[in-house]
C-alpha cells in the first residue's frame, strides 16, 4: 500500500481529529504530485468526507484544512489524464458546491481553488505590446504647425481636465494631450499609446462599443512635449518639469463618466444599466483573452501608507481590509460612456491565475462601487458628518429596484463577456441581501476617520507634510500649527468602507467578488474541458 492509499484509508475508516486530518490531507496532496497514476476515486471520496464533516467547520484554522482539500481537487482536475472526464467533473462540482456553503472558510477556499484553474489562454503566446523604446533626447513641442502637418485643426481653446489638455477638432473629435506626472517614468505614457494601438486592432472582435483613442505618432514614437503655454501653468506643479506627454484623438464623450452629478450630464436609469453592463462585458471579454485593466477605479487600503507598504497601499480584496475613500475614488472612473479608458493600466494576466482571480474580483468590486456612487451623486453635498457630528444618512437617494437591476446586469454581462454566455443562475453569486447591505453601508457615512501615523509623517518633508494635510481638507493656517512627527493626526477624509486598520464594513462585497471570479474561471474551464473531450 502506498503512502497516499494509507492516508486515504485512514481518513475513510475512522474519524480523525482536526490536526491529524490536516496532516494526512497534506500527505495526500504531496503524494498526488508524485504519483500520476494515483487512485483518484478514493481521493475524491476522502475530499467529500472532509467537506461534509460538521465538526471541522468550528475550528479557527478551518480555512487551511479546506485549502488543502481544494488544492487536492485542483490537482485531480489538472494533473490526471484528460480521458478521466468523470473524475474532473466530480472534483469541479465539489468545489462549486463549496461556494454555496454557509461556512465562510469553505466558501473562501473553494473560490480560490476554482480561481486558480488554468485556462487555454495561459498556454498561448504573450500579448503584451512592446513599449520599451528609449525616450528621444529631443522631443518636438505639440503646436499648431505640428498638428496641421497631421491634418488636424483645433476649433476652440484648450482646457485642463486633471493632468490632460482637451480641445475640439474640426472633424468633431476630441484632441487630448495627456501629460506625465512629476516623478513618473515616461515609459508609462509610451505603454498607454502602445496599448491603444494594440487594442484598436482588437475592437472589431469585441462586439460592443469601445472607442479606443488613436495616438498621434511621429518618427521617434509617441512622446511629445505639451504646448508651450502648459509650461508656464504655475498651478500644474504636479506635472513632470519637461512636460512629457502623449496626444491622441478620441470621441467627444470620452470624458463622460457614468456617475456624474451635473443634471445635464447625468445618465438615465436605462443608460446607467447599459453603460455599466457594457463596460462589465468589455472587461470580461478582454480578461478571457488574457488582458486586464488593473485599475477601473484606483482602489486603496490606505493611501497615507502607500509609500512604505510593499503593496503600495493598493487594495487586495482577498485580505478583506477596509476600503479607503470609496466615494471619492469613484469620481472619475477609468471607464465611461465611450467604453474603457486610461490604457496605461492595462497588462497581461495569461499564465498568472492568481492575478487573474484577484483582478476579476477587483473589476466586479469597482463596478459595484461606481453603481453605488451613481445614487450618491444625486446629492453630492450630502456627505460626511452633519452639524451634530453624526454620520450623514443618504440611503433615501438609493432606488433599491434599480440597484438590484444594475448589480444583476453587471454580473451577467461580465460573465457573458468572459465565457461567452450569460450565467444560468445568479443567486450563487448575488445573495438576496447584497443590495440591502450595499445601501446600508454606502448610504450612511459611518467611517470617516483616517489616521496619519507618526512614522508616515517622519517620511515626509515639511512641504510634503503641509501639502498632505491640505489635500485632506485642512486649512494652511491649521496645518502650519501641526508639529510633524509629534503625534498621530486624525483626519476626516471618508467615507470609507470600514474603520481605520479594520476589516471592510461590507464583507458581502468581498463575497460577491470571490464567487464571481470563481464562477467565471470555472465556467470557462468547464467549456474548454468539454471541447477537449469532444
Buried (B, 14 or more C-beta within 10 A) or exposed (E): EEBBBBBBEBBEEEEBEBEEBBEBBBBBBEBBEEBEEBEBEBBBBBBBBBBEBEEBBEBEEBBBBBBBBBBBBBBBBBEBEEEBBEBBBBBBEBBBBBBEBEBBBBBBBBBBBBBBBBBBBBEEEEBBBEBEEEBBEEBBBBEEEBBEEEEBEBEEEBEEEEBBBBBBBEEEBBBBBBBBEEEBEBBBBBBBBBBBBBBBEBBEEBEBBBBBBBBBBBEBBBBBBBBEEBBEBEEBEEBBEBBBBBBBBBBBBBBBBBBBBEEEEBBEEEEBBBBBBBBBBBBBBBBBBBBBBBBBBBBBBBBBBBEEEEEEBBBEBBEBBBBBBBBBBBBBBBBBBBBBBBBBBBBBBBBBBEBBBBBBBBBBBBBBBBBBBBBBBBEBEBBBBEEEEEBBEBBEBBBEEBBBBBBBBBBBBBBBBBBEEEBEEBEBBBBEEBBBBBBBBBBBBBBBEBBBBBEBBEBBEEEEBBBBBEEBEBEEEEBEEBEBBEEEBEBBBBBBBBBBEEBBBBBBBBBBBBBBBBBBBBBBBBBBBEEEEE
